[in-house]
């Protein structure tokens, strides 16, 4: 890669890294694993930077890379077989309004299947329209809608009565 293109890559990654880490953390629910997903995605982006720069919407292109890296990790399942410690430590308690709701929603979201979780995170936490989620996941808008409905149904079952007005609960409870 030429020095000018490499500097463009570095500038882009530095600007987007916080939002990419947030997206990966919403998907993985583990900051260390989220960092691994983002690192893998940034490596893929670096290798394909020439093609990526020509994308109509570079941010959506990179979001798609992050989501696909997450889904690939889920399929491979290496993270469930490799343990460096006896248990993953609980993250420190967050400060702010409605911490309990946030914890309950995050725990329930972690139990939703990965593809449905990706749809819910992109639709409700990142406020993307159905068409953009379909583009990122490489599927039809109908698939996004059905995955969203199934994911919401799973969350409603897990959350019980708390699920009234669920879309707002997800937005407010996980941020």
Secondary structure, DSSP 8 states (H G I E B T S, - for coil): --HHHHHHHHHHHHHHHHHHHHHHHHHHS-HHHHHHHHHHHHHHHHHTHHHHTTSSSHHHHHHHHHHHHHHHHHHH-HHHH--SSSS--------STTHHHHHHHHHHHHTS-HHHHHHHIIIIIS---HHHHHHHHTS-HHHHHHHHHHHHHHHHHHHGGGGTTHHHHHHHHH-
